Amino acid sequence: MGRRARVSRDEILRAAREAFSERGFDGTTLAAIGAKVGLSPAALLRHAPTKEDLFSAAMSARADDLPPIEFLAAAKGGEDPAAVLRRLAFAVVPFLEAKLGENIARWLRARTAKEARTITLPFDPRHRPTPPARALALLEAYFRRAKRARRLEVRDTRAAALAFLGSLHAYVFLHRVVRIAEPPVPLGRYVDTLLDVWSRGAVRGGRGRRKRSS
């Protein structure tokens, strides 16, 4: 076997961020981080003098701010919407879980009450459009194309896009923060049910609008 190619600092910080997000600061060892990139703990410490310094560098480094959903822009609208939405769900949920894990790790490591009250957004809200707004726009544009192709029947493409993305955010929040279901509902089963509701509907008795209560 040949020698391992040189590992970049970005690769090390990415591996550290993933490990800290999964296990927190106290639950993560330098050996576990090094195993992700094929380095020894001593080699890691050549990039940061302490585990604390590595944590600070990893958690402050800029990470991907948009889930890998650019494929939506290439979707023409005539494809099977269920397949497109399934691919979207399996791209978005792990991304959201990773971002949430980063914030939880930062919060647990906070040393002062002021720091503990600060939850850092995984993007700069001053830059418009924000990554969440870009994701919404990508899905809304796909929904418009699918509607024109008669593969999707929704009254409001923006509201529909918001509803679908909201369902994915809810899955992450309810499982990682509220921990509402023990054991957790597997993502595949959740997505299957979500697509069943979108494809066939769950409410019986017609599609007319419900009368508003007075």
N, C-alpha and C positions, 0 to 999 in steps of 0.2 A: 504493500500500500504506500502511496506517496504521502508527502507531508501535507498537513491541513493548510489550505490557503490562509493567508493572513486575514485575521478577523478585524473588521473595521470598528471604530468606536461606536458608530450608529448601530451596528449589529449587536454590540454588547449592551448598549443602553436599551435597545428594543427587547432583548432577552431579559434584562433585569426588570424592565417595566412589566413584562408579561408575568414573570415569577412573583414580583411583589403584589401585582393585582390579583393573582390567584390565591396567594397564601398570606398576604400581609407582610409587614416588615419582620415581625418576630418569627413567623413561620417559614421564612425564606432563608436559606443558607447560601453562602457564596458557592458552595459545591453544586447546588441545584441550578444556580444561574450559569455557572461555568459549563455544566453538562449540556446546556442548550446550544452552546457555541463551540464546544470542544476545547475549553480552556480550564486550567487548574485555578483554584482560588488564588494562589500566589500571582498567577498571570493577570487575573482580574484586578488585583490591587495595584498593578502598574498603571491602570487607567483611573483609579480612584483610591486614595490612601486608606479609606475605611469603608465599611458597609454603609454607614450613614451617608458618606459623601456619594457613594454609588446610588443610593436611594434618591438623594436630592437631585443628582444629575439626570437620572432616568425619568423621574416624575416631572421634571421641568422641561425635558426635551420635547420638541414639537413632534407630535405623532400624526398619523393620518386623521384628517378631520371629517372625512366623508366615507361612509361604508362603500364597499365595492359594488356599486349599483349603476355604473356608467352604461352597462349593457342595455338599460332601459331606453337610452337615446337611440340605439340601433334597432329596437323593436318596431316593426312597421305597423302593428296593430291587428294584422290578420292572424297572428299566432294564437295558440290556445292560451287564453288569459290565465287559466289555472296554473299552467306550467310557468308562465312568467312570474306570477305572484308567489308561487312556491320558491322559485329561485331567489326572488327578492327577500322573502322571509328568512331563508337560510343564509343570506348575506347580512341582513340587518341585525338579527337577534344576537349572533356572536359578537358583532361589533359593539352593540349597545352594552352587552354584558361586560366586555373588556373595559369600556369607558367607565361604567359604573364601578367595576372592581378597582380601577385606578383611584377614583374619588374616595371609595371606602378606605383604601390603603392610606391615602393622604390624611383622611380624617382621623383614623385610628392612631396615626403617628404624630398628630398635632400635639405640640407641647404646651400651648397656652389656650385659654378659653377663647381668645380672639381668633386664633388660627382654627380652632375646632368649629367655630361658627361659620367659617368660610368654605363654601363648596366651590371649587374651581370648575368653570365650564370647560369642556374639552375643545373649545374654539374661542376666538376673539369676537365677542358680540358687536364690536365696533365696525367690523368688516362686513359689509352688506353686498350681496345676500349672505346670510349665515349658512353654514352647512345644512342645518335642518331645513331651512327655506329652499335650498338648492335641491335637496332630496325630495321635498314635496313637489317642487316644480317639475322634476324629472318624471315622477309618477303621474302627476296630473296631465302632463303632455302625452304620456303613453295612454292614459285613459281616454283622452280626446281622440287619439288615433284609433284605438280599439272601438270606441263608440261609432266613429265614422265607418269603420269596417264591419259594423254590426256584430262584433264579437262581445260587446259589453253593453249592458242596458242600465244606465244610471241617469238620474235627473241632473245631478250637479257633480261634475268631474272633480272639482276641487274638494268639495265636501267628502266625496267618495275616497279620494286619495288620502285625505286627512284621517278618515275613519279607518282605513286599512293600516296606515302607519301607526295610528293610535293603538290599534289592537296589538301590534308588535311591541310597542313601548310598554303597554300594560302587562304583557307576558313577562317581560324582564323585571319590571317593578314589583309585580305581585310575587314573583318567585325569588328574586334576589334581596328585596328589601322587606316586604311584608311577610314573605314565606308563608303564603296563604294555604298552600297545598303540600302535605307531607305524606308520601313522597311526591316530589314535583311531577306535574304532568309533562311527559316527554314532549320536546319541541315538535317532533314529527306528528304526534297525535293532535297537538294543538293546531298545527297548520292544516292538517287534514280536516279537522272540525271547522276551522275558520273558512276554508275553501268550500266545504259543504254548505255552510250558511250563505256564502256568496254565490254559489252555483245554483243551489236548489231552493234556498230560502228556508227559514225555520218557522215562520208565522203562517199558520193555516187560515183559510177562510177568505181568500181574495186579496187583491193588491190595492184596494181603494184606500184613500187617506182616512185615517181615523178622525172622527169628529172631535173638535176641541170641547173639553168640558167647560161649562159656564161657571 
